[in-house]
Structures are given as structure tokens and as C-alpha cells.
Amino acid sequence: MLRDANPIVLLLIVITALVTYKGFKDYSFFERYKFQVNRILNGDKIRMMSSGFLHADWLHFAFNMYALLLFGNIVAGRLGNLYFIIIYFGSLLAGSLYSLFYHKKESYYSAIGASGAVSGIVYACILIYPQMELSPLFLPIPIPGYIIGVAYMLYTIYGMKKRVGNIGHSAHLGGAIGGYALVLLLHPVVFQTNTIFVVILSVPIILLVLFGNKLNV
């Protein structure tokens, strides 16, 4: 996999690894660049992007980077490096913006990780190749990507409502929406080639727009 990896994807993984390692070794650096609501609202906007390069531990890092390597190669290969970069960082920003909106009343809410950006890349990949078959852990049979995409979004919305686990569900959701929107903007041919799947994958987003206010506790 590494031998055939896109060089831009690999470079992004290396940079993330270096920043993550720096965060492990330097607590003040970690605190200075993590996502934290009150700091961002007071003008420290860089945290909305820098937090995407920090991770809680190497397992957290490895999970995100494996998904990025797997799906990022496909997106970059199909859309090109420039569009891949736009989708990645656009999804990272979208995830942070949605987290900021959702947790705006929680001054000390903090988060780290590339999950929002990676969610955007995963959702973008599924939108480009909706019938690609994926085999989630513990399931013996492959499942079409569009089904996993919808299920993932619905679980994320549920996780936000129920506060499931120590996971930044809002960043995942915002990032996935960012990836979806950016693919439609940058690669509108999917409206013609994958029309039915564009509609199917939009269902969780529409539900969020209509009923998102009911998620807040």
C-alpha cells in the first residue's frame, strides 16, 4: 500500500506524525494548539486547523492515518492532488466549525485529531464510488459504500445526541458534510453519474438541517 501511495497523502501523514509527536513530548505545545471553544471564541482561530494535527495517542493517530491512506489515495487519484487538499482541509475546517457551533455553550470543550478531515475524505470517496464494497470490522461480508456512509452519518448523529464515548462526533459529522459538499462543488459530474446515490447520501444531512436543533442537550 505504501509503495503505491500518493506522495501528497504520504507527506500529509508525515507532517501529522511529526506534529503529533511534538504534542506528546511538549504539553504546552499540545495545549496551545488543541481545539478549545473558549480560546477560539476569544480569537485563537488557528486551533480550528492545528487541532487536526494532534492526537491523543499513537492508536488514535494510526486509525486516522490508515483511513486517510486508504481513502485519500482513491480521492487524490480520481480528483487530483489539488482537489484532494481542498477537500481535506475544507473538511477539517467544516468539522471544527460545526463543533464550535454545537458546543458553543461549553466553554472548556476541547478536541483533537484528524477525524473531521478524514471523515470528509471517506465521505467524498463514497460519493465518488458509492457502490465500492467495504468490509467493516467484525462483519464477514462486504457492504456497499453508500450504505456504510448513511449508517455512519446516522450513528454520528445518534452519538452526538447520546454523548456516546469520548469521541468528537460533531467534528466527524461536520467533516463528512464538508466532504460531501466539496465533492459536489468541485466534481459536479457526480450529479449525473451517481444521481440516486447523491440523493441517498444527502438524507442524513437533510435530517440534520431539519431536526438538528433537537440534538442539543
C-alpha positions as CSV (number, residue, x, y, z in Angstrom):
1,M,0.0,0.0,0.0
2,L,2.8,2.4,0.9
3,R,4.7,1.7,-2.3
4,D,1.7,2.9,-4.4
5,A,0.7,5.7,-2.1
6,N,0.1,9.2,-3.4
7,P,3.1,11.4,-2.4
8,I,0.8,14.2,-1.2
9,V,-1.1,11.8,1.1
10,L,2.2,10.5,2.4
11,L,3.5,14.0,3.1
12,L,0.4,14.9,5.0
13,I,0.7,11.7,7.1
14,V,4.4,12.5,7.9
15,I,3.6,16.1,8.9
16,T,0.8,14.9,11.1
17,A,3.1,12.4,12.7
18,L,5.7,15.0,13.5
19,V,3.2,17.4,15.0
20,T,1.5,14.6,16.9
21,Y,4.9,13.5,18.3
22,K,5.7,17.1,19.3
23,G,2.3,17.3,21.1
24,F,3.2,14.1,23.0
25,K,6.5,15.5,24.2
26,D,5.5,19.1,24.8
27,Y,2.4,19.6,26.9
28,S,2.4,23.4,26.5
29,F,2.5,22.9,22.7
30,F,-0.4,20.4,22.9
31,E,-2.4,22.9,25.0
32,R,-1.6,25.8,22.7
33,Y,-2.9,24.2,19.6
34,K,-5.8,21.9,20.6
35,F,-9.4,22.8,19.8
36,Q,-10.9,24.6,22.7
37,V,-14.2,26.5,22.5
38,N,-13.4,29.5,24.8
39,R,-10.0,30.1,23.2
40,I,-11.4,30.0,19.7
41,L,-14.2,32.4,20.6
42,N,-11.7,34.7,22.0
43,G,-9.9,34.9,18.7
44,D,-7.5,32.0,18.7
45,K,-8.8,30.7,15.4
46,I,-5.6,28.7,14.4
47,R,-6.8,26.0,16.8
48,M,-9.6,25.1,14.4
49,M,-6.9,23.8,12.0
50,S,-4.0,22.9,14.2
51,S,-6.0,20.6,16.3
52,G,-6.3,18.3,13.3
53,F,-2.6,17.5,13.5
54,L,-2.7,16.5,17.2
55,H,-3.8,13.1,18.6
56,A,-4.5,11.5,21.9
57,D,-2.1,8.5,21.4
58,W,-0.5,6.5,18.6
59,L,-3.5,4.3,18.2
60,H,-5.7,7.3,17.6
61,F,-3.1,8.6,15.1
62,A,-2.8,5.2,13.4
63,F,-6.5,4.7,12.9
64,N,-7.0,8.1,11.3
65,M,-3.9,7.8,9.1
66,Y,-4.8,4.3,7.9
67,A,-8.2,5.6,6.8
68,L,-6.6,8.6,5.2
69,L,-4.1,6.4,3.3
70,L,-6.8,4.0,2.2
71,F,-9.4,6.6,1.0
72,G,-7.1,9.5,0.4
73,N,-5.3,7.6,-2.4
74,I,-8.6,7.0,-4.1
75,V,-9.8,10.6,-3.9
76,A,-6.4,12.1,-4.9
77,G,-6.2,9.5,-7.8
78,R,-9.6,10.4,-9.1
79,L,-9.8,14.2,-8.5
80,G,-6.1,15.1,-8.4
81,N,-3.9,16.4,-5.6
82,L,-5.2,20.0,-5.6
83,Y,-8.8,18.9,-5.1
84,F,-7.7,16.3,-2.5
85,I,-6.0,19.1,-0.5
86,I,-9.0,21.3,-0.7
87,I,-11.4,18.6,0.4
88,Y,-9.1,17.5,3.3
89,F,-8.6,21.0,4.8
90,G,-12.1,22.1,3.9
91,S,-13.5,19.1,5.8
92,L,-11.1,19.8,8.7
93,L,-12.4,23.4,8.9
94,A,-16.1,22.2,8.4
95,G,-15.7,19.8,11.3
96,S,-14.2,22.4,13.6
97,L,-16.9,25.0,12.6
98,Y,-19.7,22.5,13.3
99,S,-18.1,21.5,16.6
100,L,-17.8,25.2,17.6
101,F,-21.4,25.7,16.8
102,Y,-22.6,22.6,18.5
103,H,-20.5,23.1,21.7
104,K,-20.6,26.9,21.8
105,K,-22.1,27.0,25.3
106,E,-19.4,24.6,26.6
107,S,-16.5,27.0,27.2
108,Y,-14.0,24.3,28.1
109,Y,-15.0,21.7,25.5
110,S,-11.8,20.6,23.7
111,A,-10.9,18.1,21.0
112,I,-8.0,16.9,18.9
113,G,-7.5,14.7,15.9
114,A,-7.8,14.5,12.1
115,S,-11.1,12.6,12.3
116,G,-13.1,15.5,10.9
117,A,-10.8,15.8,7.8
118,V,-10.6,12.1,7.4
119,S,-14.4,11.8,7.6
120,G,-14.7,14.3,4.8
121,I,-12.3,12.2,2.6
122,V,-14.1,9.0,3.4
123,Y,-17.5,10.5,2.6
124,A,-16.0,12.1,-0.6
125,C,-14.7,8.7,-1.7
126,I,-18.0,7.0,-1.1
127,L,-19.8,9.8,-3.1
128,I,-17.4,9.2,-6.0
129,Y,-17.6,5.4,-5.8
130,P,-20.9,4.8,-4.0
131,Q,-21.0,1.1,-4.9
132,M,-17.5,0.3,-3.8
133,E,-17.6,-2.6,-1.4
134,L,-16.2,-2.2,2.1
135,S,-15.8,-4.8,4.8
136,P,-16.2,-3.2,8.3
137,L,-14.6,-4.9,11.3
138,F,-16.4,-8.0,12.6
139,L,-18.6,-8.3,9.5
140,P,-17.8,-11.3,7.2
141,I,-19.4,-9.8,4.1
142,P,-18.7,-6.6,2.1
143,I,-21.2,-3.8,2.2
144,P,-21.8,-1.1,-0.5
145,G,-20.1,2.2,0.4
146,Y,-23.3,4.2,0.2
147,I,-24.9,2.1,2.9
148,I,-21.9,2.5,5.2
149,G,-21.9,6.2,4.5
150,V,-25.5,6.7,5.5
151,A,-25.2,4.3,8.5
152,Y,-22.0,6.2,9.7
153,M,-23.8,9.6,9.5
154,L,-26.8,8.3,11.4
155,Y,-24.7,6.7,14.1
156,T,-22.7,10.0,14.4
157,I,-25.9,12.0,14.9
158,Y,-27.0,9.4,17.5
159,G,-23.6,9.6,19.1
160,M,-23.9,13.4,19.4
161,K,-27.4,13.2,21.0
162,K,-26.4,10.4,23.5
163,R,-22.8,11.6,24.1
164,V,-21.6,8.1,23.1
165,G,-17.9,7.6,24.2
166,N,-15.2,10.1,24.4
167,I,-15.5,10.9,20.7
168,G,-15.8,14.2,18.8
169,H,-19.0,13.1,16.9
170,S,-19.7,16.7,15.9
171,A,-16.4,17.0,14.1
172,H,-17.0,13.7,12.3
173,L,-20.4,14.9,11.2
174,G,-19.2,18.4,10.1
175,G,-16.2,16.9,8.3
176,A,-18.4,14.4,6.4
177,I,-20.8,17.2,5.4
178,G,-17.8,19.3,4.2
179,G,-16.5,16.4,2.1
180,Y,-19.9,15.8,0.6
181,A,-20.4,19.5,-0.3
182,L,-16.9,20.0,-1.7
183,V,-17.2,17.0,-4.0
184,L,-20.4,18.3,-5.4
185,L,-18.8,21.7,-5.9
186,L,-15.5,20.5,-7.3
187,H,-16.7,17.5,-9.2
188,P,-20.3,18.2,-10.2
189,V,-20.3,15.3,-12.7
190,V,-21.4,13.1,-9.8
191,F,-24.9,14.7,-10.1
192,Q,-25.2,12.9,-13.5
193,T,-23.2,9.7,-12.9
194,N,-24.4,8.9,-9.3
195,T,-27.6,10.9,-9.0
196,I,-29.5,8.4,-6.9
197,F,-26.6,8.0,-4.5
198,V,-26.1,11.8,-4.2
199,V,-29.7,11.8,-3.0
200,I,-29.4,8.9,-0.7
201,L,-26.2,10.2,0.9
202,S,-27.9,13.6,1.4
203,V,-30.7,12.1,3.6
204,P,-28.8,12.3,6.9
205,I,-27.7,15.8,6.1
206,I,-31.2,16.9,5.4
207,L,-32.4,15.3,8.6
208,L,-29.7,17.2,10.5
209,V,-30.8,20.5,8.9
210,L,-34.5,19.9,9.8
211,F,-34.0,18.4,13.3
212,G,-30.5,19.4,14.3
213,N,-31.8,21.8,17.0
214,K,-33.2,18.8,18.8
215,L,-29.7,17.3,19.3
216,N,-28.6,19.9,21.7
217,V,-28.9,18.9,25.3
